[in-house]
């Protein structure tokens, strides 16, 4: 019996909205050794209104990062654009809008974007998707990169 796509996404969200599991996943990806789950703040977009933006898992860690994880069963080259929307929405929620009108630079959490791909298409073990690949012409002045990792076998993710 083939697992439904929504079910896999729901399981991914359920598993990694647990701070301990999320911290373990991040440590494995970033080769870090964070232990304090209190430093981790879940910032996942829930999509509470019709057609509102939602993502799989997002969090800040020690006030320094916005990390977005997405779990995909199909190749989606639009992930950088989607991550741009997610990050903008999360920044909007996390930051007092008055701060951006001050003359002094206001420091914001550094974003990181990861996609875990579990599909049938043959992809390299890791690849980088870029927002600039979607631009209609050259000379774009913005970039957003997403690290896409292909899951192997039938792991837990």
Wavefront OBJ file of the C-alpha trace (Angstrom):
o trace
v 0.000 0.000 0.000
v 1.403 3.359 -1.010
v 1.606 6.046 1.698
v -0.428 9.146 0.997
v 1.574 12.293 0.439
v -0.389 14.253 3.076
v 0.222 11.504 5.618
v 3.989 11.588 5.083
v 4.025 15.371 5.410
v 1.894 15.181 8.573
v 4.230 12.601 10.096
v 7.267 14.716 9.247
v 5.675 17.771 10.869
v 4.565 15.798 13.914
v 7.960 14.195 14.439
v 10.005 17.366 13.989
v 7.762 19.730 15.882
v 9.169 17.933 18.921
v 12.079 20.087 20.105
v 14.343 17.194 21.061
v 13.958 15.428 17.688
v 14.299 18.737 15.841
v 17.510 19.580 17.677
v 18.921 16.126 16.874
v 18.100 16.594 13.187
v 19.676 20.044 13.096
v 22.817 18.840 14.884
v 23.173 16.019 12.356
v 22.759 18.390 9.395
v 24.940 21.222 10.674
v 27.538 19.100 12.465
v 26.826 20.974 15.698
v 26.183 19.796 19.230
v 23.347 21.942 20.588
v 21.747 20.348 23.660
v 19.489 23.010 25.190
v 15.992 22.663 23.742
v 15.083 25.923 25.520
v 17.265 27.762 22.971
v 15.040 26.422 20.185
v 11.819 28.252 19.293
v 9.334 26.655 16.906
v 8.242 29.184 14.252
v 6.352 26.897 11.856
v 3.657 28.606 9.793
v 0.351 26.862 10.416
v -1.788 28.258 7.591
v -4.728 29.105 9.836
v -6.732 30.947 7.188
v -7.901 29.725 3.795
v -5.011 29.912 1.310
v -2.663 31.186 4.032
v 1.012 30.235 3.786
v 2.131 27.172 5.754
v 5.333 25.193 5.818
v 6.497 21.901 7.319
v 8.920 22.946 10.079
v 10.597 26.247 10.967
v 12.487 27.345 14.051
v 14.991 29.750 15.491
v 17.902 28.407 17.470
v 19.531 30.453 20.177
v 17.977 33.521 18.528
v 20.435 33.208 15.647
v 18.795 31.279 12.829
v 15.574 30.765 11.003
v 15.745 27.240 9.735
v 13.075 25.923 7.436
v 12.722 22.226 6.716
v 10.448 20.912 4.003
v 9.703 17.279 3.224
v 8.900 16.609 -0.449
v 7.934 13.471 -2.331
v 8.144 15.207 -5.714
v 10.848 17.380 -7.205
v 9.870 21.030 -6.810
v 12.220 23.575 -8.332
v 10.061 26.361 -6.874
v 11.249 25.651 -3.316
v 13.483 28.762 -3.212
v 10.505 30.968 -4.078
v 8.343 29.176 -1.524
v 11.096 29.544 1.099
v 11.300 33.271 0.331
v 7.586 33.592 1.132
v 7.959 31.475 4.285
v 10.955 33.458 5.545
v 9.258 36.813 4.894
v 6.197 35.695 6.829
v 8.293 34.380 9.734
v 10.437 37.529 9.892
v 7.246 39.575 9.924
v 5.989 37.571 12.908
v 9.303 37.643 14.825
v 10.350 41.260 14.339
v 8.810 44.465 15.613
v 8.050 46.349 12.368
v 9.119 49.660 13.963
v 12.717 48.392 14.099
v 13.169 48.522 10.314
v 12.610 52.297 10.251
v 15.494 53.043 12.606
v 18.722 54.339 11.104
v 20.893 51.761 12.888
v 21.173 48.319 11.360
v 18.777 45.865 12.996
v 20.237 42.357 13.114
v 17.948 39.483 12.147
v 18.238 35.713 12.449
v 20.278 34.130 9.649
v 18.054 31.967 7.427
v 18.837 28.419 6.366
v 16.660 26.334 4.055
v 16.632 22.551 3.733
v 14.447 20.193 1.709
v 14.358 16.474 2.349
v 13.377 14.741 -0.865
v 11.865 11.278 -0.736
v 10.741 10.546 -4.244
v 11.436 8.185 -7.087
v 13.245 10.563 -9.447
v 16.997 9.988 -9.508
v 18.739 13.029 -8.049
v 22.232 13.594 -6.711
v 22.500 12.930 -2.948
v 22.560 16.702 -2.372
v 21.851 19.613 -4.657
v 21.332 23.348 -4.348
v 18.234 25.069 -5.689
v 18.555 28.799 -6.370
v 15.943 31.523 -6.555
v 17.934 33.266 -9.291
v 17.262 30.309 -11.615
v 13.631 31.498 -11.743
v 14.443 35.056 -12.820
v 13.303 35.932 -16.333
v 16.517 37.731 -17.196
v 20.091 38.260 -16.050
v 21.210 40.831 -13.528
v 18.976 39.858 -10.633
v 20.165 41.298 -7.344
v 18.706 38.747 -4.950
v 19.594 35.160 -4.157
v 18.138 32.471 -1.952
v 19.536 28.947 -1.891
v 17.920 25.771 -0.634
v 19.889 22.644 0.190
v 18.023 19.604 -1.098
v 19.022 16.221 0.346
v 17.722 12.980 -1.104
v 16.717 10.444 1.511
v 18.063 6.982 0.953
v 16.229 3.777 1.694
v 13.353 3.725 4.109
v 14.699 5.867 6.914
v 12.626 7.495 9.608
v 12.093 10.777 7.766
l 1 2 3 4 5 6 7 8 9 10 11 12 13 14 15 16 17 18 19 20 21 22 23 24 25 26 27 28 29 30 31 32 33 34 35 36 37 38 39 40 41 42 43 44 45 46 47 48 49 50 51 52 53 54 55 56 57 58 59 60 61 62 63 64 65 66 67 68 69 70 71 72 73 74 75 76 77 78 79 80 81 82 83 84 85 86 87 88 89 90 91 92 93 94 95 96 97 98 99 100 101 102 103 104 105 106 107 108 109 110 111 112 113 114 115 116 117 118 119 120 121 122 123 124 125 126 127 128 129 130 131 132 133 134 135 136 137 138 139 140 141 142 143 144 145 146 147 148 149 150 151 152 153 154 155 156 157
